[in-house]
């Protein structure tokens, strides 16, 4: 029996079964190894949370607010300032430049999912098959959202599931458009495993396949993770023209042949273009709003 990923898309009949993440998916994380280190992280978080109460603090007031020794607070502020999380000017501390950037990343991700949801449903209704929105996390793909096929025999996936980038159209639609350093890291990853005889694990063959994806603008696969399954995936670009996600349709092979797959690819590319345009429009609106806010502040 071929090895199947516990997080692979499965052909199911009726209610799908939940899969659990493998312990190996947690490998490579860098936990805080000492109790002292963990305590320092907690104290730093306490200092940052104080800025939710007011935007500026002097050292004495902040020390009283967080209930820590003054020397500890001063040391934490110096560390946070070096990391861009806190800014200091004339002994007054404010949120640093990295915090808005991190908040913007989160806002963009929330916007991406929210804006994609109508398109996921539209594609599901158009094709009758399961549609997914995925992104890259570490060296694997990550499901952000999906619209599941109403058919009794269907491909199923859950939000938060991870999957290999070298196997299947969903992952390759993401991997094909990453920089060489990232692709090399994926090729060297220990989890570049063969889930079925069709999984591409040879680095040179995979590179050729990724080049074909870039040329035609979409990825397609058959049985690379689950026998009897076929997928078509396309990249989704950010306002900066960087591939940040993939849209894909997955179905049993007997319903998604090569000809039907090309028709689905056209629909996916159109949806991805519309999603990218909406993201660009949202960014312009956000930038215009920020500009107007700055003008109002300057006028006061």
Backbone bond lengths (Angstrom), bond angles and torsions (degrees), N, CA, C in turn:
res aa  C-N    CA-C-N  psi(-1)  N-CA   C-N-CA  omega(-1)  CA-C   N-CA-C  phi
1 X - - - 1.467 - - 1.518 108.77 -
2 X 1.343 119.86 128.78 1.464 121.46 -177.33 1.518 110.94 -66.04
3 X 1.327 114.43 149.97 1.451 120.71 178.68 1.510 109.67 -72.78
4 X 1.319 116.74 126.34 1.457 121.77 176.81 1.514 109.20 -111.12
5 X 1.320 116.58 140.11 1.457 120.41 173.84 1.514 109.18 -67.48
6 X 1.341 118.36 137.36 1.456 120.21 176.64 1.510 112.18 -62.15
7 X 1.338 116.80 -13.16 1.452 119.81 -178.31 1.519 111.59 -112.31
8 X 1.330 117.04 12.22 1.455 120.69 -177.67 1.506 110.72 -72.84
9 X 1.327 115.18 158.02 1.449 119.94 172.59 1.520 108.30 -67.97
10 X 1.316 116.99 134.50 1.451 121.24 -176.20 1.531 111.14 -117.22
11 X 1.324 116.70 142.04 1.445 120.95 170.76 1.518 106.53 -79.95
12 X 1.325 117.30 120.40 1.455 120.75 -174.49 1.509 110.28 -127.32
13 X 1.299 115.25 159.52 1.449 122.07 172.68 1.510 107.09 -126.18
14 X 1.336 116.46 118.68 1.450 120.21 -177.54 1.517 110.54 84.47
15 X 1.329 117.58 -144.90 1.458 122.88 -174.76 1.527 111.27 -71.46
16 X 1.367 118.86 127.31 1.457 120.81 -179.03 1.525 111.91 -72.64
17 X 1.320 114.90 157.40 1.457 121.98 179.17 1.520 109.45 -99.66
18 X 1.341 116.82 134.87 1.458 121.76 179.04 1.528 110.13 -74.65
19 X 1.343 114.84 135.18 1.462 119.59 176.50 1.510 108.58 -104.94
20 X 1.312 116.65 152.64 1.455 121.78 -179.63 1.512 110.54 -106.71
21 X 1.326 114.50 151.68 1.454 120.06 -179.95 1.522 110.14 -72.88
22 X 1.326 114.83 140.44 1.459 119.84 178.04 1.524 110.92 -75.10
23 X 1.349 117.03 148.02 1.463 118.90 175.00 1.515 112.25 -57.03
24 X 1.349 117.44 -30.49 1.471 119.89 -178.40 1.505 112.31 -66.52
25 X 1.374 117.33 -21.56 1.453 119.47 177.71 1.521 111.17 -67.64
26 X 1.333 116.66 -19.59 1.452 120.73 -179.74 1.515 111.97 -91.96
27 X 1.347 116.26 -3.88 1.458 119.99 -178.84 1.512 110.30 -66.51
28 X 1.314 116.33 148.66 1.455 120.79 176.92 1.511 113.03 92.90
29 X 1.354 118.23 -10.15 1.438 119.69 176.39 1.531 108.36 -70.74
30 X 1.353 116.70 155.65 1.458 121.13 -177.88 1.518 109.89 -116.69
31 X 1.333 117.78 83.11 1.450 119.81 -178.90 1.515 111.58 -68.57
32 X 1.331 116.19 155.08 1.452 120.18 173.14 1.531 107.33 -66.74
33 X 1.326 117.17 123.71 1.453 120.24 -169.65 1.523 113.29 -92.05
34 X 1.321 118.17 -11.30 1.452 119.47 -178.06 1.513 110.40 -125.39
35 X 1.324 115.00 152.93 1.466 120.25 177.86 1.522 110.58 -64.46
36 X 1.324 116.02 -35.62 1.461 120.19 179.10 1.522 111.04 -64.98
37 X 1.343 115.61 -41.11 1.461 119.18 178.56 1.504 111.68 -63.36
38 X 1.330 116.61 -41.95 1.456 121.03 178.45 1.521 111.09 -63.37
39 X 1.327 116.54 -40.11 1.464 120.68 178.50 1.534 110.82 -63.85
40 X 1.326 117.21 -39.42 1.468 120.90 179.04 1.527 111.38 -64.19
41 X 1.335 116.43 -40.61 1.462 119.94 177.28 1.519 110.72 -62.19
42 X 1.336 116.25 -43.11 1.460 120.37 178.67 1.517 111.98 -62.19
43 X 1.324 116.85 -40.81 1.470 120.32 178.56 1.526 111.25 -66.69
44 X 1.332 116.80 -40.47 1.465 120.03 177.99 1.525 110.39 -61.81
45 X 1.338 116.99 -40.44 1.462 120.81 177.84 1.522 110.62 -63.41
46 X 1.327 117.49 -38.69 1.463 121.29 177.87 1.522 111.01 -61.75
47 X 1.328 116.31 -42.37 1.469 120.72 178.06 1.531 110.37 -62.48
48 X 1.319 117.26 -45.93 1.467 120.10 -179.62 1.527 111.33 -63.79
49 X 1.327 117.03 -38.06 1.463 120.35 -179.57 1.522 111.96 -64.38
50 X 1.320 117.31 -24.70 1.469 120.01 178.25 1.518 111.71 -62.19
51 X 1.338 117.04 -27.08 1.457 120.07 -179.95 1.526 112.42 -73.70
52 X 1.332 117.05 -7.58 1.456 119.99 171.50 1.525 110.85 -73.98
53 X 1.338 116.33 -22.52 1.462 121.14 -179.00 1.519 111.89 -84.02
54 X 1.324 116.38 -36.82 1.468 121.40 177.96 1.516 108.76 -157.34
55 X 1.335 118.23 152.86 1.475 120.36 -172.94 1.515 115.02 -78.95
56 X 1.336 118.67 -18.71 1.459 121.02 -176.25 1.526 109.95 -134.40
57 X 1.329 115.32 144.83 1.463 120.76 179.05 1.531 109.63 -140.61
58 X 1.334 115.44 141.99 1.443 121.15 162.86 1.519 107.75 -88.24
59 X 1.334 116.38 162.57 1.457 119.69 -175.70 1.531 111.89 -62.44
60 X 1.314 117.76 -42.91 1.464 120.80 -177.33 1.531 111.07 -64.81
61 X 1.343 116.17 -46.36 1.468 119.31 -179.86 1.526 111.37 -64.20
62 X 1.333 116.82 -41.66 1.465 120.48 -179.07 1.528 110.50 -65.81
63 X 1.331 116.30 -37.83 1.465 120.19 178.00 1.520 110.96 -60.55
64 X 1.332 116.11 -43.84 1.467 119.53 178.23 1.527 110.94 -65.90
65 X 1.327 116.66 -38.11 1.464 121.09 -177.36 1.527 111.70 -64.19
66 X 1.317 116.99 -44.24 1.469 119.41 -174.08 1.521 112.62 -90.24
67 X 1.356 117.30 -13.70 1.458 119.90 176.71 1.508 114.49 70.64
68 X 1.324 116.63 32.33 1.457 121.60 178.34 1.525 109.82 -117.14
69 X 1.331 118.66 158.91 1.466 120.32 176.29 1.532 111.22 -58.21
70 X 1.315 114.64 145.39 1.458 120.02 -177.23 1.524 111.83 -59.13
71 X 1.321 116.78 -39.98 1.470 120.16 -179.31 1.523 110.94 -64.50
72 X 1.354 117.08 -36.66 1.464 121.34 178.79 1.519 110.47 -67.54
73 X 1.336 116.41 -44.30 1.464 120.33 -179.97 1.526 110.61 -63.54
74 X 1.312 116.49 -41.38 1.474 120.29 179.27 1.525 110.69 -62.51
75 X 1.328 116.10 -42.11 1.467 119.87 179.20 1.534 111.34 -66.51
76 X 1.324 116.41 -40.77 1.468 120.20 178.06 1.523 110.99 -63.86
77 X 1.325 116.54 -42.13 1.466 120.04 179.36 1.522 111.33 -63.43
78 X 1.323 116.88 -38.18 1.466 120.09 178.41 1.534 110.50 -64.12
79 X 1.339 116.23 -41.34 1.466 120.38 178.91 1.527 111.07 -66.91
80 X 1.328 116.18 -44.48 1.462 120.44 179.66 1.526 111.07 -65.48
81 X 1.328 116.58 -35.82 1.461 120.51 178.66 1.523 110.99 -66.39
82 X 1.339 117.05 -41.38 1.462 121.04 178.56 1.521 111.26 -62.77
83 X 1.342 116.91 -28.81 1.467 121.15 -179.90 1.524 112.77 -88.25
84 X 1.336 117.21 -2.55 1.463 119.86 -179.74 1.512 114.09 83.29
85 X 1.333 117.14 9.66 1.463 120.62 -178.40 1.525 112.26 -88.92
86 X 1.327 116.14 -21.22 1.463 122.07 177.95 1.520 107.89 -134.94
87 X 1.321 115.75 145.53 1.465 121.49 178.76 1.521 108.10 -120.03
88 X 1.345 117.29 139.16 1.468 121.51 -178.49 1.516 109.80 -125.17
89 X 1.321 115.39 132.23 1.459 121.08 176.63 1.521 108.40 -145.75
90 X 1.341 116.01 121.19 1.464 122.24 179.66 1.530 111.29 52.76
91 X 1.311 115.43 44.18 1.469 123.86 175.93 1.529 113.13 66.82
92 X 1.324 116.57 20.04 1.464 121.94 174.66 1.519 107.51 -115.03
93 X 1.330 116.29 130.76 1.462 121.92 -175.12 1.522 110.68 -105.67
94 X 1.342 115.04 135.27 1.459 122.09 178.35 1.521 109.10 -133.71
95 X 1.322 115.68 169.62 1.463 120.32 174.83 1.521 108.95 -62.08
96 X 1.331 116.84 136.33 1.453 121.59 -176.84 1.517 113.88 -82.40
97 X 1.324 117.05 172.44 1.472 121.50 -174.40 1.525 114.29 -66.74
98 X 1.336 117.49 -20.86 1.458 118.80 -178.63 1.530 112.27 -73.82
99 X 1.325 117.99 -29.44 1.467 121.35 -176.76 1.532 111.61 -61.67
100 X 1.346 120.16 -49.69 1.473 119.05 177.48 1.516 113.07 -60.98
101 X 1.339 116.31 -33.60 1.464 118.57 178.88 1.524 110.88 -67.27
102 X 1.325 116.62 -41.13 1.460 120.03 177.33 1.527 110.57 -65.28
103 X 1.323 116.24 -40.34 1.463 120.08 178.44 1.523 111.14 -64.01
104 X 1.321 115.96 -36.65 1.466 119.97 179.53 1.526 111.12 -67.14
105 X 1.340 116.39 -37.23 1.460 119.21 176.75 1.517 110.58 -61.72
106 X 1.313 116.74 -42.63 1.457 120.31 179.65 1.524 110.61 -66.76
107 X 1.353 116.00 -41.53 1.467 119.85 178.56 1.519 110.66 -61.76
108 X 1.339 116.76 -40.50 1.462 120.16 -179.73 1.517 111.46 -64.47
109 X 1.354 116.31 -39.82 1.462 119.53 179.87 1.526 110.13 -65.94
110 X 1.343 116.53 -43.45 1.465 120.21 178.70 1.519 109.76 -62.39
111 X 1.333 116.49 -43.36 1.457 120.37 178.63 1.518 111.14 -61.73
112 X 1.329 117.12 -41.52 1.460 121.05 -178.85 1.522 110.46 -59.24
113 X 1.310 117.41 -49.53 1.462 120.90 -179.08 1.518 110.96 -64.44
114 X 1.326 116.69 -46.02 1.465 119.89 -178.49 1.520 111.55 -62.91
115 X 1.325 116.38 -41.94 1.463 119.95 -178.47 1.527 111.82 -72.87
116 X 1.326 116.52 -27.62 1.463 119.61 -178.25 1.526 113.14 -80.46
117 X 1.315 117.89 -23.13 1.457 120.31 -173.51 1.533 113.80 -55.35
118 X 1.351 119.58 -46.26 1.473 118.36 177.44 1.527 112.63 -61.37
119 X 1.335 116.79 -35.07 1.463 120.47 179.82 1.525 110.90 -70.91
120 X 1.324 117.16 -37.10 1.467 120.14 176.70 1.520 110.25 -60.32
121 X 1.326 116.19 -45.25 1.465 119.76 179.80 1.525 111.24 -67.13
122 X 1.327 115.74 -39.09 1.465 120.20 179.24 1.531 110.68 -62.08
123 X 1.321 116.46 -45.65 1.463 120.50 -180.00 1.523 111.17 -67.43
124 X 1.331 117.07 -38.43 1.458 120.62 176.68 1.527 110.70 -60.97
125 X 1.328 116.47 -43.48 1.464 119.94 -179.90 1.532 111.41 -69.22
126 X 1.345 116.47 -35.17 1.459 120.94 -179.04 1.525 112.03 -70.22
127 X 1.337 115.69 -42.33 1.471 120.08 -174.89 1.524 113.14 -96.37
128 X 1.318 117.03 -23.66 1.454 120.60 -175.02 1.519 112.90 76.78
129 X 1.341 116.74 11.52 1.455 120.94 -175.29 1.529 111.21 -122.79
130 X 1.327 115.84 169.66 1.461 121.81 179.97 1.526 110.67 -71.44
131 X 1.330 115.75 133.31 1.466 122.54 -178.80 1.529 108.26 -120.67
132 X 1.325 116.81 136.56 1.465 120.73 -177.57 1.524 111.90 -126.97
133 X 1.332 114.46 151.59 1.463 123.59 171.09 1.517 106.82 -119.24
134 X 1.333 116.86 119.37 1.461 120.62 -174.33 1.522 110.50 -131.86
135 X 1.327 115.23 161.24 1.458 121.82 175.78 1.528 108.41 -140.45
136 X 1.337 115.82 179.54 1.463 121.06 178.89 1.522 109.50 -97.83
137 X 1.325 115.43 134.64 1.459 122.31 170.48 1.518 107.52 -132.22
138 X 1.324 115.11 120.79 1.463 121.38 -172.27 1.532 108.67 56.72
139 X 1.333 118.47 -120.97 1.461 120.67 -178.69 1.522 111.54 -110.25
140 X 1.349 117.11 21.14 1.458 121.06 -178.12 1.527 109.89 -131.68
141 X 1.329 114.64 164.05 1.442 119.45 172.78 1.519 110.05 -83.24
142 X 1.330 116.06 156.90 1.464 121.96 -176.34 1.524 108.31 -139.92
143 X 1.332 116.75 127.24 1.465 120.79 -179.02 1.519 110.62 -80.59
144 X 1.339 116.15 117.42 1.460 121.96 177.32 1.529 111.82 -84.70
145 X 1.321 116.03 -41.34 1.462 119.91 -177.88 1.522 109.00 -164.11
146 X 1.328 116.18 168.06 1.458 120.10 -178.80 1.521 109.54 -158.78
147 X 1.321 115.27 162.60 1.467 123.10 169.02 1.514 105.85 -128.41
148 X 1.317 116.84 116.24 1.458 121.16 -171.08 1.523 112.96 -85.79
149 X 1.304 115.00 142.27 1.465 121.54 177.25 1.524 110.28 -59.94
150 X 1.330 117.19 142.15 1.466 120.01 177.23 1.529 112.78 -80.92
151 X 1.328 117.24 -6.56 1.459 119.93 -175.17 1.527 111.00 -75.63
152 X 1.336 115.97 149.79 1.457 119.99 -176.05 1.522 111.95 -65.70
153 X 1.324 118.17 -35.93 1.459 121.53 174.23 1.516 107.10 -102.71
154 X 1.306 116.34 111.93 1.460 121.05 -170.74 1.525 110.58 -150.86
155 X 1.318 114.95 168.30 1.456 121.11 172.79 1.526 107.13 -92.50
156 X 1.326 116.11 136.91 1.465 119.02 -177.37 1.520 110.99 -128.23
157 X 1.324 115.16 149.12 1.462 122.20 -179.62 1.525 106.75 -151.75
158 X 1.323 116.09 161.42 1.456 120.73 -179.54 1.520 110.20 -125.47
159 X 1.325 116.60 148.82 1.457 120.68 175.41 1.525 109.13 -58.56
160 X 1.315 114.97 135.60 1.456 119.74 179.19 1.510 115.00 91.32
161 X 1.324 118.08 -7.96 1.466 119.59 177.52 1.526 110.34 -71.77
162 X 1.317 115.54 149.32 1.463 120.52 176.50 1.516 109.80 -113.95
163 X 1.315 115.70 159.89 1.461 121.32 -176.54 1.523 109.21 -155.24
164 X 1.331 118.45 159.81 1.463 121.55 -178.36 1.526 111.30 -71.54
165 X 1.328 115.56 147.92 1.463 120.52 179.62 1.522 112.48 -86.79
166 X 1.323 117.45 -17.29 1.459 119.89 -178.02 1.527 112.66 -88.83
167 X 1.333 117.44 -10.39 1.459 120.75 -175.65 1.518 110.02 -122.24
168 X 1.319 115.92 124.87 1.455 120.41 177.30 1.517 113.06 94.59
169 X 1.327 114.88 152.35 1.465 120.79 -176.09 1.522 112.60 -67.06
170 X 1.324 116.87 -31.21 1.465 120.12 -177.08 1.525 110.19 -62.69
171 X 1.333 116.24 -46.73 1.450 120.12 179.60 1.514 113.16 -72.14
172 X 1.320 116.51 -40.67 1.469 119.44 -176.90 1.525 112.16 -70.34
173 X 1.338 117.96 -26.05 1.462 120.30 174.49 1.522 110.88 -66.53
174 X 1.322 116.70 -23.75 1.466 122.06 174.69 1.523 111.14 -87.34
175 X 1.326 116.52 -50.12 1.458 121.69 -173.24 1.525 112.69 -63.66
176 X 1.317 117.33 -36.24 1.469 121.18 -175.13 1.519 112.95 -60.18
177 X 1.328 117.36 -23.50 1.460 120.37 -173.25 1.532 112.61 -110.61
178 X 1.337 116.60 15.14 1.461 120.23 176.20 1.524 109.80 -91.91
179 X 1.340 115.32 165.48 1.472 118.47 -178.94 1.525 110.70 -72.70
180 X 1.317 114.94 165.30 1.461 121.48 -173.92 1.529 112.06 -61.06
181 X 1.307 116.77 -37.26 1.469 120.11 -179.80 1.528 110.97 -60.99
182 X 1.325 116.30 -42.58 1.462 119.34 -179.66 1.528 110.54 -69.00
183 X 1.324 117.07 -43.62 1.467 120.39 179.38 1.523 110.12 -58.93
184 X 1.333 116.52 -43.27 1.459 120.41 179.34 1.522 111.13 -61.44
185 X 1.327 116.68 -39.19 1.467 120.52 178.84 1.524 110.92 -63.90
186 X 1.316 117.30 -39.76 1.462 121.10 178.51 1.526 109.96 -65.90
187 X 1.325 117.13 -42.16 1.461 120.89 -179.12 1.525 112.05 -65.13
188 X 1.329 116.74 -27.60 1.458 120.86 -179.52 1.520 112.49 -90.55
189 X 1.347 116.61 -6.49 1.462 120.69 -175.69 1.526 110.60 -66.61
190 X 1.334 115.50 140.90 1.467 120.93 -178.53 1.519 112.38 -64.94
191 X 1.337 116.82 -19.16 1.454 119.63 -176.23 1.533 112.62 -92.56
192 X 1.317 117.84 15.73 1.453 121.07 175.86 1.530 107.15 -76.62
193 X 1.322 114.79 73.41 1.459 121.61 -170.69 1.520 111.55 -106.36
194 X 1.297 115.85 157.83 1.464 122.06 176.81 1.529 109.00 -90.47
195 X 1.308 116.41 111.64 1.464 120.98 178.93 1.529 110.89 -83.69
196 X 1.316 116.00 -29.63 1.460 122.39 174.72 1.531 106.63 -143.31
197 X 1.328 118.84 171.12 1.470 119.81 176.59 1.532 113.12 -61.29
198 X 1.322 118.03 -17.75 1.462 121.20 -179.26 1.531 113.35 -88.51
199 X 1.332 118.08 -10.05 1.462 120.14 -179.32 1.526 110.25 -65.00
200 X 1.320 117.03 133.04 1.461 121.57 179.25 1.522 109.37 -87.32
201 X 1.321 115.64 114.30 1.463 120.62 179.06 1.526 111.88 -118.81
202 X 1.321 117.98 -12.60 1.464 120.97 177.02 1.536 108.58 -74.37
203 X 1.339 118.86 121.52 1.463 121.00 -175.45 1.522 114.17 -56.34
204 X 1.323 118.32 -43.64 1.458 120.17 -177.87 1.533 111.61 -68.09
205 X 1.307 116.10 -40.40 1.465 119.29 177.44 1.526 110.49 -65.16
206 X 1.327 116.62 -39.41 1.460 119.73 178.77 1.525 111.04 -65.47
207 X 1.333 116.90 -40.17 1.459 119.73 177.78 1.532 110.88 -61.94
208 X 1.328 117.06 -39.69 1.470 119.74 177.81 1.529 110.44 -64.59
209 X 1.310 115.99 -39.70 1.459 119.77 179.12 1.524 110.83 -65.39
210 X 1.330 117.15 -40.60 1.465 121.00 178.29 1.528 111.29 -65.47
211 X 1.321 116.88 -36.33 1.470 120.44 176.93 1.529 110.36 -64.23
212 X 1.327 116.64 -39.13 1.468 120.00 177.26 1.522 110.81 -64.95
213 X 1.332 117.38 -37.91 1.463 121.41 177.25 1.529 110.23 -60.90
214 X 1.325 115.88 -44.04 1.471 119.38 179.53 1.519 111.51 -64.31
215 X 1.340 117.29 -39.30 1.471 120.49 -178.87 1.523 111.60 -65.48
216 X 1.331 117.33 -44.95 1.463 119.34 -173.70 1.529 113.06 -92.02
217 X 1.347 116.55 -13.68 1.462 119.43 175.59 1.512 115.25 86.72
218 X 1.322 118.45 2.71 1.456 121.63 177.18 1.524 109.63 -152.92
219 X 1.333 115.22 159.53 1.459 121.89 178.72 1.520 109.12 -112.19
220 X 1.324 115.99 149.82 1.460 120.84 176.22 1.517 108.38 -141.90
221 X 1.320 115.88 146.86 1.459 119.94 -178.76 1.514 109.63 -149.94
222 X 1.325 114.53 156.95 1.463 120.47 177.50 1.521 109.34 -140.95
223 X 1.318 116.14 116.50 1.452 121.52 175.20 1.507 115.61 64.72
224 X 1.324 119.13 25.14 1.460 120.42 -177.54 1.528 112.46 -81.63
225 X 1.329 117.23 -22.28 1.458 121.62 174.55 1.522 110.28 -118.45
226 X 1.330 115.83 -44.61 1.465 121.16 -179.36 1.523 109.60 -125.43
227 X 1.322 118.58 122.64 1.466 120.15 176.67 1.531 110.47 -57.94
228 X 1.330 115.06 138.82 1.457 119.57 178.57 1.507 114.20 83.47
229 X 1.327 117.00 8.24 1.471 120.69 -179.38 1.527 110.21 -116.25
230 X 1.311 115.15 146.74 1.464 120.49 177.68 1.522 109.10 -134.43
231 X 1.339 116.54 143.40 1.460 121.72 -178.84 1.518 110.86 -137.59
232 X 1.322 114.57 151.47 1.459 122.67 172.85 1.527 106.65 -131.53
233 X 1.331 117.31 130.49 1.457 120.98 -177.76 1.512 112.69 -135.45
234 X 1.329 116.07 150.64 1.467 121.75 179.08 1.529 109.13 -133.73
235 X 1.330 117.47 153.82 1.463 120.47 178.50 1.527 111.93 -79.40
236 X 1.323 115.42 151.98 1.467 122.87 172.86 1.519 107.00 -116.60
237 X 1.321 116.58 128.45 1.461 120.81 -174.86 1.529 112.09 -103.15
238 X 1.320 115.24 146.89 1.456 122.44 177.25 1.522 109.63 -81.83
239 X 1.346 117.89 171.92 1.466 119.82 175.48 1.528 112.85 -58.26
240 X 1.337 116.76 -22.74 1.472 121.22 177.43 1.517 111.71 -88.69
241 X 1.339 117.96 9.43 1.454 125.15 178.51 1.529 112.78 67.29
242 X 1.328 116.40 26.12 1.460 120.99 175.65 1.529 108.57 -100.79
243 X 1.332 116.31 138.67 1.463 119.74 178.43 1.523 108.73 -72.85
244 X 1.333 115.97 117.90 1.458 121.24 -174.87 1.530 112.47 -116.46
245 X 1.323 117.04 -10.25 1.466 119.58 -177.58 1.524 109.01 -161.70
246 X 1.327 114.68 173.42 1.461 119.80 172.67 1.521 109.13 -133.20
247 X 1.320 115.15 146.63 1.460 123.22 171.24 1.521 106.59 -109.30
248 X 1.314 117.54 135.10 1.462 118.78 -177.18 1.520 111.53 -147.39
249 X 1.311 114.67 152.67 1.466 123.18 172.78 1.516 107.51 -116.12
250 X 1.333 116.65 131.39 1.464 122.08 179.70 1.520 109.27 -126.66
251 X 1.348 115.82 139.78 1.462 119.91 -175.50 1.524 109.83 -158.51
252 X 1.320 116.89 163.11 1.471 119.37 169.87 1.524 109.57 -59.75
253 X 1.318 116.28 143.95 1.457 121.09 -175.18 1.525 113.24 -57.26
254 X 1.322 117.40 -35.40 1.465 118.81 -175.77 1.529 112.31 -68.54
255 X 1.355 117.71 -14.50 1.462 119.75 176.44 1.528 112.28 -104.62
256 X 1.324 117.09 -12.31 1.460 120.38 -176.64 1.525 109.27 -130.67
257 X 1.340 115.10 73.77 1.454 120.78 177.52 1.514 111.50 -75.72
258 X 1.322 116.59 -176.66 1.469 121.03 -176.56 1.530 110.87 -62.45
259 X 1.337 118.07 -47.75 1.464 120.42 -178.33 1.523 111.23 -63.30
260 X 1.334 116.10 -46.12 1.464 120.03 178.04 1.525 110.34 -63.89
261 X 1.333 116.05 -34.94 1.453 120.26 178.69 1.519 112.66 -61.75
262 X 1.332 116.97 -38.38 1.467 119.77 178.39 1.525 111.02 -67.96
263 X 1.338 116.55 -37.11 1.466 119.82 175.91 1.528 110.94 -63.68
264 X 1.326 115.69 -42.14 1.459 120.74 178.08 1.531 110.64 -64.78
265 X 1.344 117.24 -38.96 1.462 120.96 178.45 1.521 111.13 -59.32
266 X 1.324 116.67 -40.79 1.472 120.55 178.48 1.518 110.83 -62.32
267 X 1.334 116.11 -44.19 1.463 120.21 178.75 1.527 111.18 -64.55
268 X 1.330 117.02 -39.34 1.464 121.33 178.88 1.531 111.62 -65.45
269 X 1.318 117.26 -43.76 1.465 120.22 -179.97 1.519 111.01 -63.60
270 X 1.332 116.47 -38.79 1.459 119.71 176.45 1.526 110.83 -63.10
271 X 1.327 117.05 -43.86 1.461 120.95 179.49 1.529 111.00 -65.17
272 X 1.341 117.02 -40.61 1.462 120.80 179.05 1.526 110.86 -64.42
273 X 1.325 117.27 -39.02 1.465 120.84 176.99 1.518 110.72 -63.80
274 X 1.331 116.45 -41.68 1.470 120.05 179.53 1.524 111.09 -66.86
275 X 1.337 116.60 -38.50 1.461 119.81 178.22 1.525 110.40 -65.98
276 X 1.328 117.18 -42.68 1.468 120.78 178.30 1.526 110.82 -62.37
277 X 1.338 117.18 -40.16 1.466 120.68 178.66 1.528 110.71 -64.73
278 X 1.321 116.55 -38.92 1.462 120.20 178.56 1.523 110.70 -66.77
279 X 1.337 117.13 -39.07 1.458 120.47 176.63 1.527 111.01 -63.15
280 X 1.333 116.34 -41.08 1.473 119.64 177.85 1.516 110.79 -64.08
281 X 1.318 116.66 -41.93 1.457 121.02 179.24 1.524 110.49 -63.58
282 X 1.338 116.16 -40.64 1.458 120.02 178.80 1.505 112.13 -65.45
283 X 1.341 117.62 -37.38 1.454 120.79 177.97 1.527 110.69 -66.00
284 X 1.346 115.99 -41.87 1.466 118.24 178.87 1.521 110.51 -62.67
285 X 1.341 116.06 -40.37 1.458 119.66 178.85 1.523 110.36 -63.47
286 X 1.330 116.39 -42.07 1.463 121.00 179.12 1.530 110.43 -63.74
287 X 1.338 116.81 -43.93 1.462 120.51 -179.72 1.518 111.01 -66.21
288 X 1.350 117.26 -40.05 1.463 120.60 178.16 1.519 111.06 -64.17
289 X 1.352 116.02 -40.46 1.461 120.35 178.98 1.520 110.45 -64.20
290 X 1.336 115.98 -41.57 1.465 120.05 179.23 1.523 110.64 -64.79
291 X 1.338 116.85 -40.25 1.468 121.01 178.36 1.518 110.80 -63.00
292 X 1.343 116.10 -44.54 1.465 119.94 178.66 1.516 111.47 -61.98
293 X 1.341 116.01 -39.18 1.466 119.95 178.81 1.523 110.81 -63.82
294 X 1.345 117.11 -43.12 1.458 120.61 179.24 1.521 110.70 -63.35
295 X 1.342 116.71 -38.55 1.476 119.99 178.82 1.515 111.25 -64.71
296 X 1.331 115.94 -40.32 1.464 119.06 178.35 1.526 111.26 -64.28
297 X 1.334 115.60 -41.55 1.450 120.03 179.11 1.538 110.60 -63.26
298 X 1.352 115.17 -42.88 1.472 119.81 -179.56 1.525 111.46 -64.81
299 X 1.344 115.82 -30.11 1.466 120.44 -177.21 1.527 112.64 -78.01
300 X 1.349 116.14 -18.58 1.470 119.68 -177.22 1.538 110.08 -74.81
